[in-house]
Amino acid sequence: MNDRIIKTEYSEVMQKSYIDYAMSVIIARALPDVRDGLKPVQRRTLYDMYELGIRYDRPYRKSARIVGDTMGKYHPHGDSSIYEALVVMTQDFKKGLPLIDGHGNFGNIEGDGAAAMRYTEARLAKITQEAFLADLDKDVVDFMPNFDETEKEPSVLPVKIPNLLVNGSEGIAVGMATSIPPHNLGEIIDAVKAYMQDASITTAGLMKYVKGPDFPTGGIVINKSELEEIYETGTGKMKVRGKVEIEKGKGGKTNFIVTEIPFPMVGGGISKFLADVASLAETKKTQDIVDISNQTSKEGIRIVIELKKDADVENFKNMLYKKTRLEDTFGVNMLAIADGRPETMGLKQMIKANVDFQFAVATRKYNTLLAKEQERKEIQEGLIKACNVIDLIIEILRGSKDRAMAKACLVEGKTEGIRFQSKESKVMAQMLRFTERQAAAILEMRLYKLIGLEIEALVKEHEETLANIYRYEDILERKDSMAQVIINELDAIKKEYAMPRRTVVEDGQEAVFEEKKTEEMEVVFLMDRFGYARTIDVSTYERNKEAADTENKYVFSCKNTGRICLFTNKGTLHTIKVMDLPFGKFRDKGIPIDNVSNYNSSEETIVYMTGQTQLHLYRVIFATRLSMLKIVDGCEFDVAKRTVASTKLQEGDEVISIVALKEQKDIVLQTQDGCFLRFSLDEIPEKKKGAVGVRGMKLAEGDAVEAVYYTQSGADTIISYKGKDVDLCKLKLGKRDTKGVKIRVSYTDRTGESL
């Protein structure tokens, strides 16, 4: 084998391969075509159902059969993507105009998934068959080979409506994404007709017909004034609110009922909304909620929130708009494939692309119909002419030896070899000049066609054919005639399938929610050795002070409106809102500190905890395992972020001690090998929290600081080291960055001698 090794730059290969991959995803997977509004997987699924004969007026077929056939013939990308596309095309809460009629469990608006494909059944919806697939047999679109060139598939379906606007689309490609909202079918058809009658119409003119998006879930679009710019540019944000109703409940209470949800909430958003409402009650953001129940069913959305008698309903509604997804944003990016490349288009551009496509389809359709009618006309004229000389035709047929001889006589007037009854017949036969098609039709004509009524029917049919030819030629030659045909088809579709608008479009007022200010008070923070934290009021702590100090690892006072600062051995500072902690009785369990912060107890160790406001009053000293020391002003830890770096650490180092400086005078460092160094805190410089610090003690190889102690003036500080008492105040006062002294195990305390 003469293999060639081609040397090339690796980055060039990667770049080319990635670009090829990206374009494949963009063009052949994720983005819809502006002409039919379908992604390849959707188009192939619908075409396969059409080929399988799964029509709207025929029995349902198993979804697994449809998925398998589609995957085997047209879409070799896995069955899950095909089935997911099929499921979405059946869901009336995602599509304004479902394209597939599903039978079985195809999921629901609350986010429950569809049943497995072996359990569900499907067939084409009526509009899909009539408006998406009706003219495929008339050569209206190009067909291309499938992935293995064993089948042919349409490059685009001859859709008669702007499906991309009616049903919308969502998809994520490589480096780009599309998000097109669904619209009302009747309004879009009216806009298309307006554009066809006046191609210079502006976006504002089109919006006299298209009021805005029409989501299957209803809701209220509240930024009507911004829609014109969104439809002009094809990008923007639509603010959508759910609809609510107020009913009188039992015992004078008020029932706050959500009857329609914002379209982005479809799926798991409803359970998230319920959790958010419950969280508002649990965190005391509102005390108006008595009960929450989700009564949503096939009949529609119904989420009931029972409120107290004296609840401010308007304020509660605004709070839900602000604090939950009852008001949400639909990001618009009207990106689609146009002329083989992705393009962001406005409303008018999309309508123009669809209208151009309709004219192209109509031109091909009527050219095909015209060719068929002209062929039919040719045959009909031949048959009529043959009926006028039927006796001669019969004489030719009886005198011919074979079909070829008879056909030659009919087409070219050749009479050689044919036996005629008279010379006149032979002369007349020589004058015959039928076309090939006419001759073939004559030879295949049955005798019953010679009945008088059949001849009359043939003449009448010929007249109809001539009328059709005239009509088709008029449609093809005059744009106005073709436009009228398209408009008539759109009117018929609108009459049968248009539905009333579901989404209200208005300029809504900004939701103003006045959150009740929490009364600031002093509380006591408690956290046990298992990491469960809570707060109690000061009076409760005073009554249970001894038990609280004994049972808890961290006990300190703080403001209920403030934050807790949690320092870890990794040099990280986690802040926790005091309001996020449960406030209650002394014997309440509390919640894990991990649940209200970014602290991970499996990866970090708590070194120090205190209230953020207390840190403002002091300076903080940091000591690490590798003997790095520094003092930091406590004000530097007044941060709003949940997690920041509290110090900078060298590789392999960790924080072992953090203490607020109050009345301490000296610091004592103790290593693993038993070395002690005592020196004045004045030798430690004050630095920023991002600094590493200075070395406090020279460490022997393999040694590390194990403990840090502090002494005060006039007070003994006695510790236990390996079973012996050591008075730190009697240690010799040394200098920072020295080795210190080593205490022997045989050392006997209380000797009165300094080390």
Disulfide bonds with the S-S distance in Angstrom:
none
